[in-house]
């Protein structure tokens, strides 16, 4: 927490303990909703209840929207149905749809049935879109006029619109309600009142499709320095708009989601404050990893029998000491490649979208890395074997050669997986970040160890 939030928490805590509602009301009345939200995340449920008791509905709505999901789930339990209904009515329809999506279906249906039919219909319309799509993050309230309208008629339309948010342009539609472009507000101030709005249209307006993924929307905003973009349906009709502040939220969500995936957990962990819930989410990822490491153990057990059948148990003992080095180096090499590719895909970088271009670059890098690690690893292997092997007990040069070759091969295989898997996952609709997660890296360990043991058995 920043210094201001810490200071606010220190001021609030005594008032909460004393249940001094009057002083608490006076104090919170001068605070930003974002600061109140941070404090609400840190206090216990009883004190959360006190805070919401002294807030007015508009502020309560802003705070509920800004707290994290786990805190919001607690507040849904603490607040009465009438309170939640009042809060929902204070929110913009897109924000209301996001919050209602977090409620159980039965409660959600009950709340939607209790609010005015027009509002309920708008919210239901938004909720039918995927939460990760342009439709799921758009604001359905827009100002639009027909292309035959004049500047005066457009200005009157703006004045009559019940929109309390900033807007930068007016959207223009044709007689069939199809989107044709936008007109910047400055033109409405600088052009004659009788000017036809259709003559002021910017025909190159950038728009997004209602079903576009939010990551794609973020990339469009980033590449074109957009402040706002219209959202169109499959018939090219205007259904809403997306603003830059919403895109910033999306960018944060996507970055956090990729981070969770690469770490082997899930954003669902934050839906509940229960440690058992968090442990269950993490074990969902760790159990497959446990199975993967068990497979690696089976591989080593299999090769133990093979080395034993050829009276090479001492060599197996020496070889097994270098298994962690092979697994770690090849795994990290593959992780480096997949991280670069995943990042490129997430940001829409053209180099990451062209497999052939990425392949040419990454394979050359992998060859240099694999050759360097093979030589250095082989040298380390030679030094260690020289210090541990008795005279004529084995052929260290062959083992060093086997180790260096295995290191080179394992890195090349791991890098290839790190290169192709993100593209494959993206093609079949799976988050490419999974290719940098523990599931894939665990599988990579099994593959690299198998390569190492096989080459050693063949070359020694």
N, C-alpha and C positions, 0 to 999 in steps of 0.2 A: 504494500500500500504506500501511496505517496504521503508526504508529510501532512498535507491538509486532511486527508482521510483519517490518518492516525489521530490527529488532533480532534477531529469531529467525533471519533469513536470514544476518545477519552472524555469528551464533554457529555456524550449521550449516556454512557454506562451508568454514572451516578443517578441520572434522571430516571433511567429504566429501573434501577434497583429501588429507588424511592417511589416509583410509580407516580412521578410528578408530571401528569399529562399536560398541564397548562404550559409549564416551562418547555416540555418536549415539543409541543405544538409550535411555540414561538421559535425554538431553535431550528427545527426542521423546515419551517416555513421560509427560511432564508437560504436553504441549501439546494444545490443542484440535485436532480433526481439520480444522476449517475453516482454521486457521492453517497447518497442515501442507500442506493442499491449495494454498494460495496460494504457498507456497514451492516446491512441486513444479512449479507452472506456470512458474517462473522459471529453474530449473536445467536443465542439459543431460540428455540421455537416460541417460548413464552414472550421473549422480548421482541421477536418478529411480530407477534400479534399486537403488542403495545404500539409498535411503530406504525403499523397499518391502521390502528384505531385512531391515530391522530392526523393521518394524511387525508387530504381531500381526494375525491375519485380521480381527477385528472392526473395528480401526482402519483397516486397508487398505481394507475395504469402504466405510467412511464417507468416506475420502479420495478413493477412485475415484469415488464418487457426486458429490462436491462440486467436483472439478476441471472446467475447461471442456472442451468437446467435442474440441478439437484436442489437448489434453494427454491426454485419455482415449484417443483414437485411438492416440497414441504408446505409452501404457501397455499397451494391448491387444497391441501388437507386442512389447513388452518382457517381459510376463508370460507364464509358461508356461500351458498349458491346465489343468493341475491347480491352479495358483494362482488362475486366473480362476474355476474351478469352486468352489474353497473360498470365494472372495469372494462369488460369487453366492449361495451357501448361507447367508451371513451377512446378506444383505439381505432386507428385506420384499419380498413378492412383487411389489408395484407398482413398487418401485424396481428390482428385478431385471428386470422386463419392460422398463422404460425403457432400461436399460443393454444388454440383449441386442438390443434393436431397432437399436442402432447397429452391431452386428456384421454381417459378411457372412452371407447366409442359410445357407451350408454350415457355417460355424463355429457359428452359433446352433443349428442342428439338432443338431450333434454335442454341444454343451454340454447342451442340453435332454435328450438321450438319456442323458447320464451322471449326471444327478441323480435322486433318488427320484421315482418315477412320480407320487405325489400332488402334490409340489411342481411338477413339470414341467407337470402338468395345470392347476394354478392359474395358472401363469405364461402358458401358452398361451391360456387363457381370457381373460386380461387383454390379451394381444397381439392378439387378434382385433378389439378395439375401435380406432377411430381414435385416434392419440396426442393429438389436439386435442379429444377428446370427454370427457364426464364419466367414461365407462368407462375411458378411457385414463389418467386421473389419479386414479382412486379407489383406496382401500385395501379389498381384499375381506374383510378380517378384521373382523367385527362381532359384537356380543353381541345375541342376539335370544331372546325367550321367547314362549310362547303366551299369549294374553290370559286364559286360565283359571288361569295360574300364580299362586301367592301370592308375597308379598314374600320370605318365607323361601326358597322355591324359586328365586326370581330371584337372591337373594344367593348361594346355593350355586352357581348357574350361573356367576356372575361369578367366584367363587373357583376354579372348575374350568377356566375359560377360560385358554388360554395366550396371553394378550395382554400385552405389556410396554409398551404405549403408554397415554397418558392417554385416558380417555373420560368423557363428561359425561352420557350418557343411555343407556338400554337400549331397544332397538327391540322392538316388539310386533307379532306376526303372528297371523292367525286360523288356523283349522283347515286352510285351503287354502294356508297359507304366504303369504298376501297381507298386505302391510304395512297396519297400521291406525293407527299413531302411535308416539310414544315416551314414555318415563317418565323424568323427571329423577332423577339419583342421589340428590338430597336427599330425595325422597319415600321412597326405600328405607330411609332413616335415621330418618324422622320418622313413618312410618305403622305401624300394628300389623302384626306378623309374618304374621297370617292374612289381611290385606287382599288382595283379588283385584287382580292387576296391571292387568286390563282397566278397573277403576274409576279408575285413576290416570292413564290415557292423556291426553296432550294431543292433541286431535283436529285441531288446526290446525298440526300439524308441517309445516314447509316441506321439500320434497324436490326432487330433480332427476332428470330422466330420464337413463338410461344413455347415450343418444345425443345429449344436449344438448351444444352447443359449449362449450368451456372458457371462452370469453369470456362466454357467457350465464351460466355457473356463477359466474364472478367477479362479475358484476353482481348476481346473486341474493344472494350473500354480502354485498356492499357495501350494498345497499339494506335488508337485514334484520338487519345486524350479527350474522351467524351465526358460530359457532365451529366447528360441524360440521353436516353435512347428509347424510341417507341418500340412497342412489342406488337407483332402482327400474328394473326392466325394463318392457317393453311390457305385461306381464301384471300389473303392480303388485306384483311380488315383489322382496324386498330382495336386492340383489346386492353392496352395499358401502357405503362412506361416504367423504366428502371432508372434510378438515379445513382450517382457516383457513390453516395454514402452507403447505399445498400450493397454496391459492388465491393466496397472496402470490407464490409462485414463478411461477404462471401469469400473474399480472398483470405481473411483470417480463418474462416471455417475450413476452407480447403487445405490451408497450410497445416492447421491443427490435425485434420483428418489424416493427411499423409504422414505426419509425425507419429501419430498413434499407430498407424498401420505398420510403419517401419520399425517401431519399437515393440510391436507384438501385443498391442492392446487395442482398445476401441473407445470411441467417444461415448458409447453407451455407459461406460464406467461412471461418467459424471451425471447420469440421470438420477442417481440415488446416492445418498450419503452413507449407506450401509457398507461396512467393510466386507461383509459376506458377498454382497452384490459385486463389488470391485474384484474380489478374489475369484468369483465365478467367471467374470468376463476375461480376466487374465488367464485363467486355467483353460479356457476355450482355445486360446492360442498356444499355451505351453504344452498341453497334452499331445498334440500332433508333433511338437518338437521332441517330446519324450520318446514318442514312437520312432522318430527319425534317428535319434541317438541310439536307440535300441537296435535299429537296423545296422548302424555303424559297428556296434558291438558284435552283431552276428557276422558281419563281414570279417572282422578281426579274428573271431573264433574259427570261421571257415579257413582262413589263411593259416592259422596256427596249426590246424590239422594237416594242411598241405605242406607246410615247412617241416613239420614233424615227420611226415611220410618220406621226406627226402633227406632226413637227418640234418636239417638246417635250423635246429631250434636256437642255437646261439646267434645265428644271423637274425632270426625272427626277434630275439630279445633286443638286439641292437637296432633293428628296423623300427620296432614299436616305439622307441624313444623319440623318433622324429615324426611320428604321426601328428602330434599337436601342431608342429611347425608347418607341415604340409596343409593341414586343414585350415589353420588360421590365415596363412599367407594367401592361399588360393581363394578362400572365402572373402577376405577383405578386398582382393583384386576384383572379384566379381561384384562385390558391393559398390566399389568405386564406380564401375561402369554403369551399373543399374541406377545408381543415384544420379549420375549425369543425365542418363536417358530419361528417367522419371521426371527430373526437374525440367528438362526441355519439353517433354510432353505436357506438363502441367502449365507451363507458361506459353505454350503454343509456338515455341521457337521453331523456325522453319527447318533448321538443321536436324532437329529431333523428329520432325515429321517425315523426313526422307530417309528411309532405312538404308539405302545404298550409300548415301553420303556419310551417315553415322558409322556404317560398317567399315568403310574405307579408313576412316580416322581411328576408330577404336581398335581395329585389328592391328594396325601399325603400332599403336601405343602398347597393346597387349604383347606383341612380339618383343618389344624392347624391355618391358617390365618382366615378362616371363624369362627372357634370356638372362637379364641381370640377376633376378632372384634365383634362377637355376644355378648360375655360376657361384654366386655368394653363398647360397644354401649348400651347394656341393662342397665349397671350401670349409664352411662351418662343420659340415658332416665329417670331412676328412680330419680336421683338427680334433674333434670329439672322439672319433673312432680310434685315432692314433693314441689317445690318452687312456682308452678303456680296453683296447683289444690286446690280448697276449700275442706273443710271436707265433706266426703261422696258424693262428686259430681261424683265420678267415682271409678272404681276399678283399681288403678294404677298398682298393681302387675300383673294383666292380660295383661295390655297394655305393661308393661315392657317385659313380657314373649313373647308377640306377636312381639314386636320390635326386641328382640334378635333373635327369631326364623326366622323372616323375613330377618334380616341382614345375618344370616348364610345361608339361602336358596338362597338369591340374589347373594351372593358371589360365592356360588357353581355353580349356573347357569351361571354367568358371566365368571367364570374361565373355565367352560366347553366350552362355546362359543369361548373364547380366545384360547383354545387348538385346537378345531376341525376346526374352520373356516379357519385358514391359510392352513391346509392340504387340505380342501375341495376346496378352491380357487385355490390352486396350481394344484390340480387334473383336474379342469375344465379350466385351462389356464388363470386364473385371477391373477394379482399380489397379493401375500399373504399379502403385506404391507397394503392393503385396510382394512384388519381385525383389524388393529390398528388405522384406520382413524376415523374421526368424524362421518361418516355414521353409522358404526357399534356401536360405543360408544353411539350414540344417541338412536339407537334401544335398546341397552342394558339398558339405563335409563328407557325406557318405560316398558321393561320386569320386571326390578327390582321393580319399583313402583307398578306395577300390583300385583306382588307377595306379597309385603308389605301390600297393602290395603286389598287384599283378606284374608291373614292370620289374619290381625287385626280384620276384620269383623267376621271371624269364631271363633276367640279365645276370643274376649272381650265379 
